[in-house]
Each structure stands twice: as C-alpha cells, then as structure tokens.
Amino acid sequence: MAETQTILIVDDEPFSLKRLQQAFHGHYRVLFATNGEDALRIAAREQPDLIILDVMMPGMNGYEVLRHLKEDERFKLTPVVFLTGKDQQADEKTGLEMGAADYWAKPVNFDIARIRARNHLELKRHRDTLAQLALTDGLSGIPNRRGFDETLEREWLRSVRAGCAMSLLLIDIDHFKSFNDNYGHPAGDACLRRVATLIDETLNRPGDYVARYGGEEFACILPETDQAGAFILAESLRAAVASERIDHHFAPTVDYLTISVGLATVMPDRQREMADLVELADKALYAAKRNGRNVVVAAPEILS
C-alpha cells in the first residue's frame, strides 16, 4: 500500500486556508502555515510532497518562499503551486519562470484543485521512484556509490554547520575473490546480498547510512558519531557477519566468511576536505587487511 502523501498549504487568509484543508482532508496528510517563515520551517521538517503557496502574504511573500525552496536540494522534485487573487497572467508568468509547477486563481474551484493536486502528486511519486532507483544498487538493494557520494556530501556540510564529529566505516569482505572463484558467481551474489542485509539490520539509528561502495566493499556513514561509538558499531558489524558462519572453506584463516573494517572519525570544518575522511578510512581498511583481516582498525591506530 502506497504511503499517504503530504500537502503543505500556506495562506494567511483563515477562510481560504480552512476551505483548502477541507478539500484535501481524508485524501492526503494536510499541513498548514500562515506565513512564509513557518512554511519553510515546516517544509524542512516534514518534507511535503506538494506545496500550495499563496503569493501575497505579510512579511515573506510567496515569491520569496519559492526562491528559498528552489535553493534547497531537498525540494528539487517538490511541486509548488501558486495561489493568488491577483492578475492571473502577470502572476502566472512570474511564478512559472521561478519554477512553480502550477497556478491556481482565487476563488479556487475545489473539484478542479483536487484533480490537479492528484496529478502533481502522482508525478511526484513517479519521479521519487525513479530518483530512488538511480541511487540503489540493483544487486544488494541498498544505496549505490552515487547515493553514498551524495549522502556523504550532505552529511559533511551538515556536520560543518553543526560543529559535530562524523565517522565513516569502509568494509571489505575477506577473501571474496576465492569465494567467487570456488563457489560460483550466483553464490557470490547471494553472499553480497546477505552481508548487505546484515549491515543494514545492525545499523540501528535512522541517520546511519549504508551503501555498496564497489565490488565487495561497503561503506557506512555515521553522522554525529565519535570514534568510540563508531568502533562499537564496527565491532557489532564484524561480529554479525562472523556469527552467520557463512561457509568459506577456501579462506586461508577461518572456514567461514568474515569482514575487515576501516574506521575514521573527523570533526568536519571548512579547512578540511571531505576526501580526507574517505582517505583515512581507506588507510584504516588497508591496515585491517594487513593485520590479519576479520578485525576493526581505527585511523589513529594505523601502523606506519
């Protein structure tokens, strides 16, 4: 069953706001705001699927709200409908040039508004699905490298603003080539899917993010996580895979599948590059492989 979509209505006229709420009530989750500042706060928190926005409001008007929305990457797929009682042709031209998806003149015909809203929301759902597919690894079902790159950049910038630490885990399946060569590629694919599921299930915070980094490597982005917390989680991931006892009789150490984990933690700032975090985690992963595999190594513990 499809998730109920959300409409945010922004209008400073109580009567108009109430009528629009009634028009969509029961069909969608309906939120409302009476000014531009509140609209932006609610939009950032709730991520609505459609925004119906009055042009003329005290303080921040609809054009200003739309400009702020279009500058935010989170709303690039969110349709915004302008609602106004002013001259239709002039307002419509301005709004559409700024990126509005539609224009409804007051007084609104609510039967037509419901149909138009439904069309915008169906298109939004379709675009969201395509966008999600583009960021998903087809084999494992978790985010792919592109999804990882976009998320890492977003979380890095958020950490810079918040002034909090973030950690990164790079994970490699030990001796995976010999697993593939001896058990066959179908078994190798099943192994990758199982490890991806184990990692995903072990991450227990909504903000933690796992992706297939490439081949038999995975990556976990851990926002607002110091090294101690990241190490505990990395050990949990290593133990979760080891406890599955997936047969790997061709490994030179133990006869079951294991992973190695490289961990890096930094305090992002404007003088540091995001690539520094990835490089540190990569060096830590290399050290884990060099130190016998089936182990977690944190970047400061790397031996020269």
N, C-alpha and C positions, 0 to 999 in steps of 0.2 A: 504494500500500500504506500502510495506516494506521501511524502511528508507535507503537512499543511504549510502553504506559503504565507509570507508575511507582507502586509501592506502598511506603509507609514504615510499617514495623511497629515499635512502641515497647512494649517489655515487659522488665521486669527479671528475669524467670524464664527462664534459658537453655533449659530443655527446651521450654517453650511457644513461645519465640522460634524455636527450630530447627524445630519442627513446622509453624509457620505459614510459615516460609520454604520448607519442602519442599512445602507445599500449593500455593504460588503460583509456585514455580520453573518456568521453562520457558514460562510463560504471560505473565508480566509482568517488568519490571525491579524487583527487590526490594531495598530498603534496610532497614537496621535501626538502632535505637538502644536503649540500655538505661536511659536516664534522660531526664527532661524537657528539661534544658538542651541535651543533644546533639540531641534531637529537633527543637527549634526551630532550632538551627544548620543541621542537615541540611535541614530543610524550606525554610529561607530560601535555601539554596544550590541545591537540586535541584528545587524546585517539584513535589512529588509530586502525582499525580492522586487518590490515596486514602491516608488515614492511618488505620491501625488502632492504637488507643491504649489501653493498659492504664490502668485507673483508679488502682489502688493501686501506687504506686512510691515509693521513698525520695526525700527531697528534694521536688522539684516533682512533685505528683501530676497525674493526668490532667485533672482539672477545671481546674487552673491552666494547663496546657499548652493546653487548648481555649480558655480565655479569651484567652490571648495570640494564638492563631491567629485568633480571631474579631475581634480588634482590628486585624489586619493586612489591608489591602485586597487583597493578593495572594492570600489564601486564601478570599475570599468565595464562590467556586464550588467549593472543595475539600471533598468529603465526608469527615467524620471519624466513624469507628466506635469506640464504646466497647467495651472488652474487660474483663470483670471476673468474679470468682468470688463477689462479694458478693450480697446480697439483690437479686434482679433487679428487682422492681417499684420499690423506692425509688431504686436507681441509675439505672434507665431513665428515670424521671420527671425526675430532676435533670439527666441528660445531655441529654435531648431539649429540655428548657427552655433549656439553654445553647446549643443549636444543633447537637448531634450528629445525624448522619444515620441512625444505626442503633445497635443494641446487641447484642453477642454475649456470651452467658454461657459461662463455662468449666465443664466441658471443651468445647471447640469441636468441633462436627461439621464436619469439613473439606470434605465434599462440599457441604453447605449453604453453608458460608462461601464456597466458590468461586463458587457461583451468585449469592449476594448481592453479592459483590465485583464480579462481572461486570456485574450490573445497575447498581450505583452508578457503575462506570466508563463504561458506555455512556451513562448520563445525563449524566455529567461531560463526555464528548466532545461530546454534543449541545449542552449549554449553552455549552461553549467555542466551538463553531462559530457559534452564534447571537450570542455576545458579540463574536466577531471580525467577523462580518458587520455588526454595528451600528457598528463602528469603521472600516469600509472604504468607500472611495469607489467607487461602482458603476461609474463610467466608467474611471478610471485604474487601479484595482486596488491602489492604495496607501492608507494610512490617510487618514481624512477629518478635518474640522475638529474633531469631537468627540474623535477619537483624539489629535489634536495637543494639544488643551487638557488632556486627562488626562495625557498623557506629559510635557508641559511642567511641570505642577504637581508631578508625581512627581520629575522630574529637578531641579527648582528646590529642593525640600525636601532631596533627597539632597545637592545641592551646598552647601546651607546647613550640613548636618551635617558634610560632609567638608571644608569650607573651601576649595573649589576653584572656579576660573573656569568659566563655561559661555558658549557662543556661540550665536547664533541667526542664520540666514540667511532673509531673505524674498526670494523670486524672482518676477519678473513676466516673462511672455512679451511681448516688444516688439511693439507694433502688432498685437496679436492680433485686435482688432475688424475691422481691414481684412482680415486673413487670412480670418476667418469670413465676412465680407460678400462677398468676391470668390471664394473657393474653395468656399464652402458649409459648412454645419454638419457633415456627415459627415467632411469633410476636417479641419475644426477639431477634432472629437472624436479623430480619428486622431493629429493633431498633439499634443493634450494627453496622450494615452497614450504617445506616443513620448518626449516631454520627461520625463514621469514616470519612464519606464524608464531614460532616460539619467542622470537624477539619482540614481535608486536604485542603478544599477550603479556610479556613480562614488564613492558613499559606501562606504568600504572598512573601517570599523570597526563591530563588532557593536553598539556603543552609539549610533551615529549614527542619526537618525530623520528620515525624510522624510514629509510629508503634503501633501495638496492643501488649501491654505488657503482657497480660494474662487475660483470663476471660472478665470482663467488664472494664478492665483498659487499658489506652492508655498512650503513652509516646511521648513527643516532645523534640528533641534535637535542641537547638538554638545556633549555633556557633556565636562567636563574638557578643554576646548579654549581656548587663549588666542587673542588676536586674530591673531597671526602665523600660527598653524596654521589658523585659520578662513579667513583671507584666501587662503592657498594652496589650500585646498579649494574656496572660492568661485570662484577663477580656473579651477580644473580643471572645475567645473561649467559655467561660461560657455564655456570652450573646447570642451568636449564637445558642447554644443548647436550652437555655431557650426560645428564641424568636420563636422557631419552635412549641412550645406548643404541644409537643407530649403527648397525654393523658396518665396520670399515676394517676388514681383516688385512687390507693392503697398506695400512698406515704403519710406519716404522716404529711407532711408540706404543700406543694402546690399540686395541682391536675394535674401537668404536669411534664415532665421529666427534670431533672437538672443534672449538674455535679459538682464535687468538684475538685479543682486543688491545688496541692502542687508544690511550685516553689523553686528551689535552684540555686544559682549563685556562681561560684568559679573562681579563677584565677589559672588554672592548672600549676603545676610545678613538678619537679622531686622529691620533698619531699612529695608530696600529692598523695594519691591513687585515682584512678578513682572511686572506690567504695564509696569514701567519698561523691561525688556529688549525687550518687543514694540514699545513706542513708539519706542525708539532705532533698532531695526531698520527700522521703518516709515519713520522720517525719513530714514534712510540710503538706503532704496529710492527714496524720492521724489527725493533728491538725485541718485541714479544716473540716473533718468529725465530730470531737468532738465539733467544734464551730457552728454546725447547718447545715452544708452542703450548697450547692449552693453558694460557696464562694471560693476565691483565698487566699491562705496563703503562704507567702514567708518565707523561713527558718529562717531568723533572728527574725521573729515575733512570732516564736513558744513560747507558754507559758509553763512554767515548771509545 
